Amino acid sequence: MMKKPTAQLSLQTSSLVVGFMIWVLISSLMSYIQKDIALTSGQASLVTAIPVILGSLLRIPIGFYTDRLGARIIFLTSFLILLFPVFFISMANSFIDLVIGGLLLGVGGATFSIGVTSLPKYFPKEKHGFINGIYGVGNIGTAITTFGAPIIAASIGWINTVRLFLVILIIFSLLIFIFGDKNEEKVRKSMMEQIKGVYRNSTLWFLSLFYFITFGAFVAFTMFLPSFLVENFGLEPIDAGIRTAIFIGIATLLRPLGGFLGDKFNPFVILMVTFIGVTFSGILLSFSPNIAWYTVGALVVAITVGIGNGTIFKLVPLYFSSQAGIVNGIVSAMGGLGGFFPPLLLTAVSSITGHHAIAFMLLSELALVSFVIVVFMYFQDKINIERKIIEDTVEGIMVTTRNLTIRNVNPAFTRITGYTKEEAIGNKPTILHSGKHGKDFYQEMWNSIQEYGYWEGQIWNKRKSGEIYQGWLSISPVKTNTGEIQYYVGIFNDISKSDFSK
């Protein structure tokens, strides 16, 4: 029997906090590390971005194996693996050492896939957005390290600061081993089977793009803000760490709000607002403002991507409930990769042009493209809902052109008449005529439609088998905005065996 949902939510969220604390260890201490290890600005940017690579790519297998083995085993394995790179970094004395250690630190960022795959199993669908939003608060781990590590390093040095994290990893490994759920529901599908089931679905790649922007922006700002604020605005490392921690805190704490809003309202509308906000802030930041306006732009990014991150993971389980592990992994991996390229791009653009305008404008343009896609998905979703309403209704529905050629029918039409959709489309409604009504009956019907805008009443029709049955039919025209009739919609029931026909 699965253990208490709230206990697992608390354990997994706090474990994610630790994973993300480890993930940003190098970027948070970079200003101190550079005093002992000589790094060019390009090398520093690469070392800062390196943890994102494995932290992104590993999210796919980690999401999959969480479905197969459960969160307890995957969290425990991840934390035991992290002991090595943390200790290795504390011994580093070269650029290569930092690259190797930083790459393996990515395991900390990859742990995000664990909870978003595991926790929805414990809660009903109408709470998935909010629950994943709460779990996403684990991102606050990046703020804790970004804010706390420089302060501790100022007192005991960056090497001893790094080693303190070994103690945290050991403590949480024990907590996960003792309190993790051994009886979590497992999914036994193969990885290739799940990938084949989703890779052609455009929704997967749209959601991946959205998370590439929202979480990618979060990771990018988290990684490059400490050094960026020091180099471009002359702030002290501790001051830069505090400002970065505020950014992280806002973006993280708003994540549950994004999930909650996605549960209560249309998630696509929330994402529209998100991407408009990111577009605005990207334009503002591209003008290389002073520290005050830069703060405004960064705060808008924090607010919008925080809400967007929570909303996106409301949509994932809605569209991919049976492939949650692999899809969570793919979407979150794309988000992680979204944080890898911006720091490198910012450095390259700065070295070529002397400022960062092009990089921030690119963020704005990508957000605008995402906004357009969200609008498309919103209206596509409405069309799909309308189509589903038609297909699932128990009444037979027949749509004809204005010259009375059948254009569409629903499954109930086939059930009542015996004609398949393929057999009906392109024919005239006369295929249903029973021969029991004369021309006057049909003339009166069309006169009523022209005069009153509808007709309804009892009618004798004929099935494909030749059986004649009595039905109740209503016909209404569908007009354009100019009043021109475009279609006719007929809705009917078989009432031959009901009391209503007597």
C-alpha positions in Angstrom: 0.0 0.0 0.0 1.4 3.4 -1.0 2.4 5.7 1.9 0.7 8.9 2.9 0.6 11.4 -0.1 1.5 14.5 2.0 4.5 12.7 3.6 5.9 11.8 0.1 5.2 15.3 -1.2 7.2 16.8 1.7 10.1 14.3 1.4 10.4 14.6 -2.4 10.1 18.4 -2.4 12.8 18.7 0.3 15.0 16.2 -1.6 14.6 18.4 -4.7 15.8 21.3 -2.7 19.0 19.5 -1.9 19.4 18.3 -5.5 19.1 21.9 -6.8 21.4 23.2 -4.0 24.1 20.9 -5.3 23.4 21.7 -9.0 24.4 25.4 -8.7 27.4 24.9 -6.4 30.0 26.0 -8.9 28.1 29.0 -10.3 27.4 30.3 -6.8 31.0 30.2 -5.8 32.6 31.2 -9.1 33.8 34.6 -7.9 35.7 32.8 -5.1 36.9 29.9 -7.2 38.5 32.3 -9.8 40.7 33.7 -7.1 42.4 30.3 -6.8 42.0 28.8 -10.3 42.7 31.1 -13.2 39.9 31.1 -15.7 39.1 33.2 -18.7 35.6 34.7 -19.0 34.8 32.1 -21.6 36.0 29.3 -19.4 34.1 30.6 -16.4 30.9 30.7 -18.5 31.5 27.2 -19.8 32.1 25.8 -16.3 29.0 27.6 -15.1 26.9 26.1 -17.9 28.4 22.6 -17.8 26.2 21.2 -14.9 23.1 22.0 -17.0 24.1 19.5 -19.7 23.9 16.3 -17.7 21.2 17.9 -15.5 19.1 18.1 -18.7 19.9 15.0 -20.6 19.6 12.7 -17.6 16.0 13.9 -16.9 14.7 11.6 -19.7 16.0 8.3 -18.3 15.4 9.4 -14.7 11.8 10.2 -15.5 11.4 6.8 -17.1 13.1 4.8 -14.4 11.1 6.7 -11.7 8.0 5.2 -13.3 9.7 1.7 -13.3 11.5 1.7 -9.9 9.9 4.4 -7.8 11.1 7.7 -6.4 12.8 6.2 -3.4 15.4 4.2 -5.4 16.1 7.0 -7.9 16.5 9.8 -5.3 18.8 7.6 -3.2 20.9 6.5 -6.2 21.2 10.1 -7.4 22.4 11.4 -4.0 24.9 8.7 -3.6 26.3 9.5 -7.0 26.5 13.2 -6.1 28.9 12.5 -3.3 31.7 12.0 -5.8 31.6 15.3 -7.8 31.1 17.4 -4.7 34.2 15.9 -3.1 36.1 16.1 -6.4 35.3 19.8 -6.8 36.6 20.5 -3.3 40.0 19.1 -4.6 39.9 20.9 -7.9 42.9 23.0 -9.0 42.3 23.3 -12.8 39.7 24.2 -15.4 39.5 20.5 -16.4 38.8 19.5 -12.8 35.9 21.9 -12.7 34.5 20.7 -16.0 34.5 17.1 -14.8 33.0 17.8 -11.4 30.5 20.3 -12.9 29.3 17.8 -15.5 28.5 15.2 -12.8 26.8 17.9 -10.6 24.1 17.8 -13.3 22.7 14.8 -11.6 21.3 17.2 -9.0 19.4 19.1 -11.6 18.1 15.9 -13.2 16.3 14.9 -10.0 13.5 17.3 -11.0 12.0 14.5 -13.2 11.6 12.2 -10.2 8.8 14.1 -8.3 6.9 15.3 -11.4 6.6 11.7 -12.4 6.0 10.1 -9.0 3.8 12.6 -7.1 0.8 12.7 -9.5 0.3 9.0 -8.7 -0.7 10.0 -5.1 -3.3 12.7 -6.0 -6.4 13.2 -8.2 -6.0 14.8 -11.6 -7.7 18.1 -10.6 -4.8 18.7 -8.2 -1.9 17.7 -10.4 -1.0 21.3 -11.4 -0.9 22.5 -7.8 1.0 19.4 -6.5 3.6 19.7 -9.3 3.8 23.4 -8.5 4.5 22.7 -4.8 7.1 20.2 -5.8 8.6 22.8 -8.1 9.3 24.9 -5.0 12.3 22.7 -4.6 13.9 25.1 -7.1 14.4 27.3 -4.0 17.5 25.1 -3.4 19.3 27.2 -6.1 18.5 30.3 -4.1 19.7 28.8 -0.8 23.1 28.0 -2.3 23.3 31.2 -4.4 22.6 33.3 -1.3 24.2 31.1 1.4 27.4 29.7 -0.2 29.1 33.0 -0.8 28.5 34.1 2.8 29.9 30.9 4.2 32.8 31.0 1.7 33.7 34.4 3.0 34.2 32.9 6.4 35.7 29.4 5.8 36.7 29.5 2.2 35.1 27.9 -0.9 36.7 24.5 -0.5 35.3 23.9 3.0 32.0 25.4 1.9 31.8 22.7 -0.8 32.6 20.0 1.6 29.7 21.0 3.9 27.3 19.8 1.1 28.6 16.2 1.6 27.0 16.2 5.0 23.7 17.4 3.6 23.8 14.6 1.0 24.5 11.9 3.5 21.7 13.1 5.8 19.1 13.1 3.1 20.2 9.8 1.7 19.4 8.3 5.1 16.0 10.1 5.2 15.1 8.8 1.7 16.2 5.3 2.6 14.1 5.3 5.8 11.0 7.2 4.8 10.8 6.7 1.0 7.8 4.8 -0.3 8.8 1.2 -1.1 5.3 0.4 -2.4 4.9 3.2 -5.0 2.9 2.2 -8.0 5.2 1.0 -10.8 4.8 1.2 -14.6 6.4 -1.6 -16.6 6.3 -0.3 -20.2 9.6 -0.2 -22.2 11.3 3.1 -22.9 11.1 2.6 -26.7 7.4 1.7 -26.4 6.7 5.0 -24.5 8.9 7.1 -26.9 7.1 5.6 -30.0 3.8 6.5 -28.4 4.6 10.2 -28.1 7.4 11.4 -30.3 5.1 12.2 -33.2 2.7 14.2 -31.0 3.2 17.9 -31.7 1.9 18.8 -28.3 4.9 17.2 -26.7 7.3 19.4 -28.7 5.2 22.5 -28.1 5.3 21.9 -24.4 9.0 21.2 -24.7 9.5 24.6 -26.4 7.4 26.4 -23.7 9.5 24.8 -20.9 12.7 25.5 -22.9 11.7 29.2 -22.6 10.3 29.4 -19.1 12.6 27.0 -17.1 15.5 27.8 -19.4 15.2 31.5 -18.5 15.0 30.6 -14.9 18.1 28.4 -15.0 20.0 30.9 -17.2 19.4 33.8 -14.9 20.2 31.7 -11.9 23.5 30.6 -13.4 24.8 33.9 -14.9 23.3 36.5 -12.6 25.9 36.3 -9.8 28.9 36.9 -12.1 26.9 39.1 -14.5 26.0 41.6 -11.7 29.6 41.7 -10.4 31.2 42.2 -13.9 28.6 44.6 -15.4 27.4 46.6 -12.4 30.3 46.3 -10.0 28.4 44.7 -7.2 30.0 42.8 -4.4 29.6 39.0 -4.7 27.4 38.8 -1.6 25.2 41.6 -2.9 24.9 39.8 -6.3 24.1 36.6 -4.5 21.3 38.2 -2.5 19.8 39.7 -5.7 20.0 36.4 -7.5 18.4 34.6 -4.5 15.5 37.1 -4.6 15.0 36.3 -8.3 15.1 32.6 -7.6 12.8 32.9 -4.6 10.1 34.8 -6.6 10.3 32.5 -9.6 10.1 29.4 -7.3 7.4 30.5 -4.9 5.1 31.5 -7.8 5.4 28.1 -9.3 2.6 26.6 -7.1 0.4 29.6 -8.1 1.0 28.8 -11.7 -0.1 25.2 -11.1 -3.1 26.3 -9.1 -4.2 28.8 -11.8 -3.7 25.9 -14.4 -6.1 23.8 -12.2 -8.7 26.5 -11.9 -8.6 28.2 -15.3 -7.6 27.4 -18.9 -3.9 26.8 -18.8 -3.4 28.2 -22.3 -4.7 31.6 -21.2 -2.2 31.6 -18.3 0.6 30.8 -20.7 -0.4 33.6 -23.1 0.1 36.1 -20.2 3.4 34.4 -19.3 4.9 34.8 -22.8 3.7 38.3 -23.2 5.5 39.2 -20.0 8.7 37.5 -21.1 8.5 39.2 -24.4 8.2 42.6 -22.7 11.0 41.9 -20.3 13.3 40.7 -23.0 12.9 43.9 -24.9 13.5 46.0 -21.8 16.7 44.1 -20.9 18.0 44.3 -24.5 18.3 48.1 -24.2 21.1 47.6 -21.6 19.4 49.6 -18.8 20.9 50.8 -15.6 20.6 48.6 -12.5 17.2 49.9 -11.6 15.6 49.1 -14.9 17.5 45.9 -15.2 16.0 44.9 -11.8 12.5 45.6 -13.1 13.1 43.5 -16.2 14.6 40.6 -14.2 11.7 40.7 -11.7 9.2 40.5 -14.6 11.0 37.5 -15.9 11.0 35.9 -12.4 7.2 36.4 -12.0 6.2 35.2 -15.5 8.5 32.2 -15.8 7.6 31.1 -12.3 3.9 31.0 -13.1 4.6 29.5 -16.5 6.7 26.7 -15.1 3.9 25.6 -12.8 1.3 25.8 -15.5 3.2 23.7 -18.1 3.4 20.8 -15.7 -0.4 20.9 -15.3 -0.7 20.2 -19.0 1.8 17.3 -19.2 -0.2 14.8 -17.2 -3.4 16.0 -18.9 -2.2 15.1 -22.4 0.2 12.2 -21.5 -1.2 10.3 -18.5 0.0 6.9 -19.7 3.5 8.1 -20.7 4.1 10.5 -17.9 7.6 9.3 -17.0 9.2 9.7 -20.4 7.2 12.9 -21.3 8.1 14.6 -18.0 11.7 13.6 -18.7 11.7 15.0 -22.3 9.9 18.3 -21.4 12.0 18.9 -18.3 15.2 18.0 -20.3 14.4 20.7 -22.9 13.9 23.2 -20.0 17.3 22.3 -18.6 18.9 22.7 -22.1 17.2 26.1 -22.3 19.4 27.2 -19.4 22.6 25.9 -21.0 23.0 28.0 -24.0 22.1 31.6 -22.8 25.2 32.0 -20.5 27.4 31.0 -23.4 25.5 33.2 -25.8 25.7 36.1 -23.5 29.4 35.8 -23.2 29.9 35.4 -27.0 27.6 38.4 -27.8 29.3 40.5 -25.2 32.8 39.8 -26.5 31.7 40.6 -30.1 29.5 43.6 -29.6 30.4 44.9 -26.1 26.9 44.4 -24.7 24.1 41.8 -24.4 21.3 43.3 -26.4 21.1 40.6 -29.1 20.9 37.7 -26.5 18.1 39.4 -24.6 16.2 40.3 -27.8 16.4 36.6 -28.8 14.7 35.7 -25.5 12.0 38.2 -26.4 11.5 36.8 -29.9 11.3 33.2 -28.8 8.7 34.1 -26.2 6.7 35.9 -28.9 6.8 32.8 -31.1 5.7 30.7 -28.1 2.8 33.1 -27.5 1.6 32.6 -31.1 1.8 28.8 -30.7 -0.2 29.0 -27.4 -2.9 31.0 -29.1 -3.0 28.3 -31.9 -3.2 25.5 -29.3 -6.0 27.3 -27.4 -8.3 27.5 -30.4 -7.3 24.0 -31.5 -8.3 22.8 -28.1 -11.6 24.5 -28.4 -12.2 22.9 -31.8 -11.3 19.5 -30.4 -13.7 20.0 -27.5 -16.5 20.9 -29.8 -15.7 17.9 -32.0 -15.7 15.6 -29.0 -19.1 17.0 -27.9 -20.5 16.2 -31.3 -18.9 12.7 -31.4 -19.9 11.7 -27.9 -23.6 12.9 -28.0 -26.2 10.2 -28.0 -28.3 11.9 -30.7 -27.5 11.3 -34.4 -26.0 14.4 -36.0 -25.7 15.1 -39.7 -24.1 18.2 -41.2 -24.8 19.1 -44.8 -23.7 21.8 -47.1 -26.3 24.3 -48.3 -26.9 22.2 -51.4 -27.7 19.3 -49.0 -24.6 17.2 -49.5 -23.7 15.3 -46.3 -20.4 16.8 -45.0 -20.1 15.1 -41.6 -21.9 12.6 -39.3 -21.2 11.4 -35.7 -20.9 7.8 -34.4 -24.6 8.0 -33.1 -25.7 8.5 -36.8 -24.0 5.2 -37.7 -25.5 3.5 -34.7 -29.1 4.6 -35.6 -29.0 4.4 -39.4 -26.4 1.7 -40.0 -24.5 3.9 -42.5 -20.8 4.5 -41.8 -19.3 7.9 -41.9 -17.5 7.0 -45.2 -20.8 5.8 -46.7 -22.7 8.9 -45.7 -20.3 11.7 -46.6 -20.9 12.9 -50.2 -24.4 11.5 -50.4 -27.7 13.3 -49.9 -30.1 12.9 -46.9 -32.4 11.2 -49.3 -30.6 7.9 -48.5 -32.7 7.9 -45.3 -36.0 8.6 -47.0 -38.6 5.9 -46.1 -41.1 6.8 -48.9 -43.8 7.4 -46.3 -43.8 11.1 -46.7 -44.9 13.0 -49.8 -43.6 16.2 -51.3 -45.9 18.4 -49.2 -44.3 17.1 -46.0 -40.8 18.2 -47.1 -42.1 21.4 -48.7 -43.6 22.4 -45.3 -40.4 21.4 -43.6 -38.3 23.8 -45.7 -40.8 26.5 -45.5 -40.6 26.4 -41.7 -36.8 26.5 -41.8 -36.8 29.6 -44.0 -39.5 31.4 -42.0 -38.7 30.4 -38.4 -35.0 29.3 -38.7 -35.7 25.7 -37.7 -37.9 22.7 -38.1 -38.6 19.8 -35.7 -41.0 17.0 -35.6 -41.6 13.2 -36.1 -40.3 11.6 -39.2 -40.2 8.1 -40.7 -36.7 7.2 -42.0 -35.1 4.1 -43.4 -32.0 2.4 -42.1 -29.3 0.9 -44.4 -30.8 -2.5 -43.7 -34.1 -1.3 -45.2 -35.9 -1.2 -41.8 -38.2 1.8 -41.4 -38.2 3.5 -38.1 -39.8 6.6 -36.5 -37.5 9.4 -35.4 -37.6 12.8 -33.9 -35.7 15.3 -36.1 -34.7 18.9 -35.7 -33.0 20.9 -38.5 -31.3 24.3 -38.2 -29.3 26.3 -40.7 -25.8 27.6 -39.8 -25.1 31.1 -41.2 -22.0 33.2 -41.7 -21.7 36.6 -40.2 -23.2 38.1 -43.3 -26.4 36.0 -42.8 -25.6 33.5 -45.7 -26.5 29.9 -45.0 -23.4 27.8 -45.0 -24.6 24.4 -43.5 -27.6 22.6 -42.2 -27.4 20.6 -39.0 -29.9 17.8 -38.4 -30.2 16.2 -35.0 -32.3 13.1 -34.5 -33.3 10.2 -32.3 -34.8 6.8 -32.9 -38.2 7.0 -31.0 -39.9 4.0 -32.6 -39.7 2.0 -29.4 -40.3 4.8 -26.9 -43.6 6.0 -25.3 -43.1 9.3 -27.0 -43.9 7.7 -30.4 -47.2 6.3 -29.3 
